[in-house]
Amino acid sequence: MKNEGIEELSYNTSRSRMIIPEYGRNVQKMVNYALSVEDRDERNKVAKAIINVMGQLNPHLRDVEDFTHKLWAHLFIMSDFKLDVDSPYPIPTAETFSQKPERVDYPQSYIKYGHYGKTIPKMIQKCIELTDEKEKEVLTNIIGNMMKKSYLMWNRDTVNDELIANQLKELSNGKLELKDLSVLTPTSEIVKNKPTNTSSNNNNRRRGRSKKGKKRY
């Protein structure tokens, strides 16, 4: 039995669907009302009023580029693309939002030796294109040293200089060659300046302190 003067409660599950819930049910009701207005001029006025309300509900978005354009797009979406009004922007259709985005082609590049990355192969190619033989020899020596440092950085604490020379020749398709291996920085010097694992060293120091401070019984 219903009590007089008490409005019957309604639940969201029994209400009509909100297409964009962020604007709330009242805005959705306004959009539904706009669809029922028969006079076009009046319908245009209602649409502009709805846009104004939508903008007031989202003041934090006013600085967003094409903010008003987004509001009009949302208005048509909330009307299920059935609202016939004069829009200052191209009117979207349901098909516009159902289309799959075009596939993005990612650059595919093969790296023969991962520890050299992409920079060294690019430098090798630039060096090959040099016409000044003296300049080419200087750059070849620089590349050789970079290769040796990269190798030691990512692999181990020792490397044969002939390996670096052979890999440089391989990556350049035989067009670049280290004429004198003595131009390569000594391995000991590179390893000496090689960055150490700071966190590992700190952990070792902490473990050392804990052992010293431990009581013996």
N, C-alpha and C positions, 0 to 999 in steps of 0.2 A: 504494500500500500504506500503510495507516495504522500509525503507531507506537503500540505499547501504552503506556498511561499518559498519552498526549497527547490532550486533548479536541479534537474537530474544531472548527475555526474556523467562525463564522457571520458573515455580513455583513448590514448593515442592510437591504439590498435584498431579502434573503430572509426577513426577519422581518415580523411582523404590523405593521400601520400604527398609529402613535401618533396619537391624535386631537388631544391637546394636548401637543406635544413638550416644552413647558417643564417639565412635571412629571417627565419621564424615563420610561424603559421599565419600571422596577420598579413605579412607581405604576400604570401602565397594566396591568401583570400583576396587581396587587392588585385592580384594578377587574374585570378579567376573571375572577378567582377569585370575587369577590363574586357575580357573575352565576351561578356554578355552585353556590352554596350553596343547598340546598333549604329548610332550616329558616328561617322568616322571622325569628325572634328572633336566631338566629345571624347571619343576613344583616345585620340592623340593627347588631349589634355590629361586624361587619366594616366596614360603611359608616362608622361613627363612628371606627373606628381609622384608616381611610383619610383621613378629613377631618383627623384629628389630624396625620398624616404630611404631608399637603398644606400644612397651616398652618406646620409646622416648616420646610418647604422654602422658604417665602416669609415669613420674619419681618419683612421690610421693608414688607410690606403690612398688617401688623396694625393700623396706625393708620388705614387706609383705611375709610371709612364702609361698612357692610354687608359687611365682609370675610368673615365666616362665610357669609353668604348667597351670596356669589360662589363660595366653595369648594363649597357644595352644588350650585350650578348647574353648575360645572365637572365635578363628579362624575357628574352625570346626562348631561352632554355626552359624557364619556369612555366612558360605558356605552352610547353610541348611543341614549340615552333608553329603555333596556330594563331598567334596574335598578328593582326593585320593593321599596322600603324606606319606612320612616316618616320623612319629612323635616319639619324644623321650619318649612320655608318652602314656599310653593306650588311644586309640581313642574312644571318647564318641559317643553315639548314641542318636537318638531322644528319644528312650524309656527310656534312663537313666534319662532324665530331666522331663519326663511325669509321672514317677512313684510317687505315693503318699508316703510321709515319713511314716515310721512305727509308730504306736501309742505308745506314751510314757505312761507307767503305773505309775500313781502317787500313793504313799503310802496312803492307806486308814486306818485311825485310829479313833476310837471312843473315845471321851473325855466326860465322864459323867458329870463332873463339870468343866465348862470352866475356872473359875477363878483360878483353880489349874494348868492349862496348861498341858504340857506333862512331864515336869521335875519331878514333885512330884510323879506321878504314877510310873515313872521309878525308883525313889529312893525307893519307897515302895517295888517294885519287888526285888531290890537289897538287901533291908533289910530283906525280907523274906528268901532270900537264905543264909544269914549269919548263921553260926553254933555256934558261940560264943554268948551265951545268954546275957551276960553283954553288949557286943558290940551292940547286936541287940536292947537292951533296951535303950541304949544311943541314937542310931540312930533313934529309934521310937520317942523319946522325941523331937529330933531335927526336925523331919518331922512334928510332931504335931504343933510345933511353926511356922514352915514355912507355914503350912496350915492355921493357924489362921491369920498370917500376910497377906497372899494372900486374904483370905476371907474379911478382913477388908479393904484391899486396893481397892477391886473391888465391894464390896457390900454396907456396911453401917458402922456406927461408933460403933456398938455393936454386940456381938455374944456370944451365950451360949457355954461355954467350952464343955459341954456334946455333943453339935452338932458336934464339931470338932472331939471329941473322936469317936462318932458314924460313922461319915463319913470316918475316918481313918480305922475303923474296916470294914466298907463296901467295901472300895477300896482295902483292903488287903484280902478280902474274909474271914474275921474273924481270920486271922493269926497274925495280929498285934493289940496290945491293949495298950492304955495309962493307966497304973496302978495307977498313981497319977496325977490328973488334976492340982495340984499346980505347976507342972513343966512348965505349959504354962505361957507365959509372960502376965501380967495383961493387959487388954484391954486399960485402960487409958494410959499406957506407950506406947503402940503401936500407939494409936491415936495421942498422943502428938508428936511423931516423924514422923507421916504420912506426906508425901509431900503435900503441898498446891498448889492450882491453882494460879501460879504466875501472869498470865495475868489477871485473874479475880480480884486479889487483887490490881494490878496496876490500873485497870479500876475504882475500887471502890475509890482508893486514888485520882485519877484524878477528879472523880465526886465530892468528898468531897471538893477538892480545889476550884472547879468551883463554888460550892454553897457558900463557904466562901467569895469568891471574888465578888459575885453578889451584885449589889447595890439594896437597898430597897427604894422604893418611897412611 
